[in-house]
Amino acid sequence: MLGVTILGNNSAVPAFDRHPTSQVLTMPNRKFLIDCGEGTQIQLIRYKIRRSRISHIFISHLHGDHYFGLVGLLNSFALLGRQQALYVVGPPALQEVLELQFRLADTQMPYALHFHPIKAPGYLMTVDNVKITCFKTDHRIECFGFVFKEQKNPRRINPEAVKTHHIHHSWFEALQQGNDYEGPDGRVIKNELLTTEAPNGKTYAFCADTRYDETLIPYIEGADMIYHETTYLENFKEQAVKRFHATTKQAATLAKKANVKKLLVGHFSSRYDVLDAFEKETRDVFPNTDLALEGVCYLMP
């Protein structure tokens, strides 16, 4: 897992050259699109992100600023002659929206479009070595956050050690799984002499739209990086509660309590043309915070 590129960081209404929510999670072999607000495909072009590498699209909920760009993007894929399959994960009703749109427009898809409805919190799928789960957030309509967790890689072969002990490559897979070497002459060589521990996989959590909610902590605890909305500055916390959104200090407090390594904040209200105060207020509580700025790729710590 390499990093997250922000395509849209604004809330409901585009403003100040900021766009509704959308971001791309980049993996070694593919890309995941998370939410698809209006203007997403233009942002993909602007930031030179290869659309053909997007294999899965995850939609958190059915407020327009999180999916109004989806139909246009899927249609553009068709017009551009996409052949590889595409997977869309989202609320069950999203499938009805897509099917209605395509039926009325008589859209012919040259690629296989697979829809995966989110029926309950929990496990969604594993893609390559990434386990993907979802959790409910506290929003005005049903809304889900997503956790992308790399599974721990196999142990790494120590080239010099296996060469010194004259170990045939047919043993490498067993060694990577943690087994000791057993030679034809009965000699046994401990695994730790022949391999090294692989680094832990990275975890990214997308917390979607939500009020401050400590029940999210078990899902995001210890994550390498999380994205959490900060629609308002702290002096609008009463407004945040009423509108099912969060403030700067609330997002930072949750990140601190969840012991995450890095926090990205976005979904900024259109009442704010300058975002400096968002950075200051969040960093006062959780120093390792960055604003989710459009066009920037944030690498996993």
C-alpha positions in Angstrom: 0.0 0.0 0.0 1.7 3.2 -1.1 -0.5 6.2 -0.5 -3.8 8.1 -0.8 -4.3 10.8 -3.5 -7.0 13.3 -2.7 -9.3 14.2 -5.6 -12.0 16.1 -3.6 -12.0 17.5 -0.1 -15.0 19.7 0.1 -18.5 19.0 1.6 -21.8 19.2 -0.1 -21.2 22.2 -2.5 -18.1 22.7 -4.7 -16.5 25.9 -3.7 -13.1 27.8 -3.9 -11.8 25.3 -6.5 -12.5 22.5 -4.0 -14.5 19.4 -5.0 -16.8 16.9 -3.3 -15.3 13.9 -1.6 -13.2 11.5 -3.7 -9.8 9.9 -3.2 -7.6 7.1 -4.7 -5.8 4.5 -2.6 -2.8 3.3 -4.6 -1.7 -0.3 -4.3 1.3 -2.0 -6.0 -0.9 -3.6 -8.7 -4.1 -1.6 -8.7 -6.0 1.5 -7.4 -9.1 1.7 -5.3 -11.4 4.7 -5.7 -13.1 5.8 -2.5 -16.3 7.8 -3.0 -17.0 9.6 -6.3 -18.3 13.1 -5.9 -19.2 15.3 -8.8 -16.1 16.1 -10.9 -14.1 13.0 -9.9 -13.2 12.0 -13.5 -12.0 15.5 -14.3 -9.8 15.3 -11.2 -8.4 12.0 -12.3 -7.4 13.5 -15.6 -6.0 16.7 -13.9 -3.7 14.7 -11.6 -2.8 12.1 -14.3 -4.1 9.1 -12.5 -4.5 6.1 -14.8 -8.2 5.3 -14.8 -7.5 1.8 -16.2 -5.7 0.9 -12.9 -8.9 1.4 -10.9 -10.3 -2.0 -10.2 -12.7 -1.3 -7.3 -14.9 1.7 -6.3 -16.2 2.0 -2.7 -19.2 4.3 -2.1 -19.8 5.2 1.6 -23.4 6.4 1.4 -26.0 8.0 -0.9 -25.6 11.7 -0.3 -24.9 13.2 -3.7 -21.5 14.7 -2.8 -20.2 11.2 -2.4 -21.5 9.5 -5.5 -22.9 11.9 -8.1 -19.8 11.5 -10.2 -20.1 7.7 -10.4 -22.5 7.3 -13.4 -20.5 9.7 -15.5 -17.2 7.9 -14.7 -18.7 4.4 -15.4 -20.1 5.7 -18.7 -16.7 7.2 -19.6 -15.1 3.9 -19.0 -17.5 2.4 -21.5 -16.9 5.1 -24.1 -13.1 4.6 -23.7 -13.5 0.9 -24.4 -12.6 -0.5 -21.0 -12.3 -4.3 -21.1 -11.2 -5.3 -17.6 -13.9 -6.0 -15.0 -14.8 -3.3 -12.4 -16.2 -3.8 -9.0 -18.5 -1.3 -7.2 -19.1 -1.6 -3.5 -21.9 0.4 -1.9 -25.4 0.6 -0.4 -27.9 -1.8 -2.0 -30.0 1.1 -3.4 -27.0 2.3 -5.4 -27.4 -0.7 -7.7 -31.0 0.5 -8.5 -29.8 4.0 -9.3 -27.1 2.6 -11.7 -29.4 0.1 -13.4 -32.1 2.8 -13.9 -29.7 5.3 -15.4 -28.1 2.7 -17.7 -31.5 1.4 -18.8 -32.9 4.8 -19.6 -29.8 5.8 -21.5 -29.6 2.4 -23.2 -26.0 2.2 -22.1 -24.0 -0.8 -23.4 -21.1 -1.8 -21.1 -18.1 -3.4 -22.9 -16.7 -4.5 -19.5 -18.1 -6.6 -16.7 -19.6 -4.4 -13.9 -19.9 -6.3 -10.6 -21.9 -4.7 -7.8 -21.2 -5.8 -4.2 -24.0 -4.5 -1.8 -23.1 -3.6 1.7 -25.6 -5.4 3.8 -24.0 -5.1 7.3 -20.8 -4.0 9.0 -17.9 -6.5 8.8 -15.8 -8.3 6.2 -16.3 -7.2 2.5 -13.6 -8.9 0.5 -9.9 -9.6 0.1 -8.1 -8.2 -3.0 -4.6 -9.3 -3.6 -3.3 -9.3 0.0 -5.6 -6.5 1.3 -8.4 -7.4 3.6 -11.3 -4.9 3.3 -13.9 -4.4 6.0 -16.6 -1.8 6.7 -18.2 -0.2 9.8 -21.2 2.0 10.4 -20.7 5.7 11.1 -23.1 8.1 12.9 -24.6 10.0 10.0 -28.0 11.2 9.0 -28.5 8.3 6.6 -26.9 4.9 6.6 -23.2 5.4 6.0 -20.1 3.2 6.1 -16.5 3.7 6.7 -13.9 1.4 5.2 -10.7 -0.2 6.5 -8.0 -1.5 4.1 -5.5 -3.7 5.9 -2.5 -5.4 4.2 -2.0 -8.9 5.4 1.4 -9.6 6.8 3.8 -10.7 4.1 5.6 -14.1 4.2 9.1 -14.2 5.7 11.9 -13.0 3.5 14.6 -15.3 2.2 18.1 -14.4 3.2 20.0 -14.9 -0.1 23.5 -15.3 1.5 22.3 -17.7 4.2 20.6 -20.1 1.7 23.6 -19.9 -0.5 26.0 -20.7 2.3 23.9 -23.8 3.4 23.4 -24.9 -0.3 19.6 -24.9 0.0 17.7 -25.6 -3.2 15.1 -23.0 -4.3 12.4 -25.6 -4.1 12.5 -25.0 -0.3 11.9 -21.3 -0.5 8.2 -21.3 -0.3 8.2 -23.5 2.8 10.9 -21.3 4.4 8.8 -18.2 3.7 5.9 -19.8 5.5 8.1 -20.1 8.6 9.2 -23.8 8.4 12.6 -25.0 9.4 14.8 -26.6 6.7 15.2 -30.4 6.9 18.0 -31.7 4.7 18.2 -35.2 3.1 21.0 -36.1 5.6 18.7 -35.3 8.5 20.2 -31.9 9.4 17.8 -29.2 10.5 18.4 -25.5 10.1 16.2 -23.1 12.1 14.1 -20.8 9.9 15.3 -17.7 11.6 18.8 -18.5 10.3 17.6 -18.5 6.7 14.9 -15.8 6.6 14.1 -12.4 8.0 10.9 -11.1 9.4 8.8 -9.3 6.8 7.4 -5.8 7.8 3.9 -5.6 9.0 1.3 -4.6 6.4 -0.1 -1.1 6.4 -3.7 -0.1 7.4 -5.7 2.8 6.0 -9.1 3.7 7.4 -11.7 6.0 5.7 -14.1 7.2 8.3 -16.6 8.8 5.8 -19.2 11.3 7.1 -19.9 11.0 10.8 -20.5 12.8 14.0 -17.9 12.4 16.8 -18.3 8.7 17.7 -16.0 6.8 20.0 -17.6 3.5 18.9 -15.4 3.8 15.7 -12.2 3.4 17.8 -12.1 -0.4 17.7 -12.2 -0.4 13.9 -9.5 2.2 13.4 -7.3 1.6 16.4 -3.6 1.5 15.6 -4.1 2.3 11.9 -1.1 3.8 10.0 -3.3 6.5 8.6 -7.0 7.5 8.8 -9.1 10.0 7.0 -11.7 11.7 9.2 -14.1 14.5 8.2 -13.8 17.9 9.7 -16.7 19.8 8.2 -16.5 22.6 10.8 -14.1 24.4 13.1 -14.5 23.8 16.8 -16.7 26.9 17.4 -19.4 25.3 15.2 -19.6 22.0 17.2 -23.3 22.5 18.0 -23.9 22.9 14.3 -21.8 19.7 13.7 -24.0 17.7 16.0 -27.2 18.9 14.4 -25.9 18.1 10.9 -24.3 14.8 11.7 -20.8 16.0 11.1 -17.6 16.5 13.0 -15.2 19.3 14.0 -11.4 19.7 13.9 -10.8 18.9 17.5 -13.3 16.0 17.5 -11.5 14.3 14.6 -8.1 14.9 16.3 -9.4 13.6 19.6 -10.7 10.4 18.0 -7.3 9.9 16.2 -5.5 10.4 19.5 -7.7 7.9 21.4 -7.4 5.4 18.6 -3.6 5.6 18.7 -3.3 6.0 15.0 -0.1 7.2 13.4 -1.4 9.8 11.0 -4.6 11.8 10.5 -5.9 13.4 7.3 -8.8 15.8 7.6 -11.2 16.9 4.9 -14.9 17.4 3.9 -14.5 21.1 4.6 -17.7 23.3 4.7 -18.1 25.8 1.9 -18.4 28.5 4.6 -14.6 28.5 4.8 -12.4 29.8 1.9 -9.2 29.5 3.8 -8.3 26.3 5.7 -5.3 27.4 7.9 -7.4 27.2 11.0 -8.4 23.6 10.3 -4.7 22.6 10.4 -4.0 24.6 13.6 -6.9 23.3 15.6 -6.4 19.6 14.7 -2.6 19.8 15.3 -3.2 21.4 18.7 -4.7 18.0 19.7 -3.0 15.6 17.3 0.2 16.9 15.9 0.7 14.4 13.1 -2.3 15.8 11.1 -2.4 17.0 7.5 -5.1 18.7 5.6 -6.4 16.5 2.8 -5.4 18.8 0.0 -6.5 18.0 -3.6 -3.8 16.6 -5.8 -1.5 15.6 -3.0 -0.6 12.0 -2.4 -0.1 11.2 1.2 2.2 8.2 1.8 1.7 5.7 4.6 4.0 6.4 7.6 
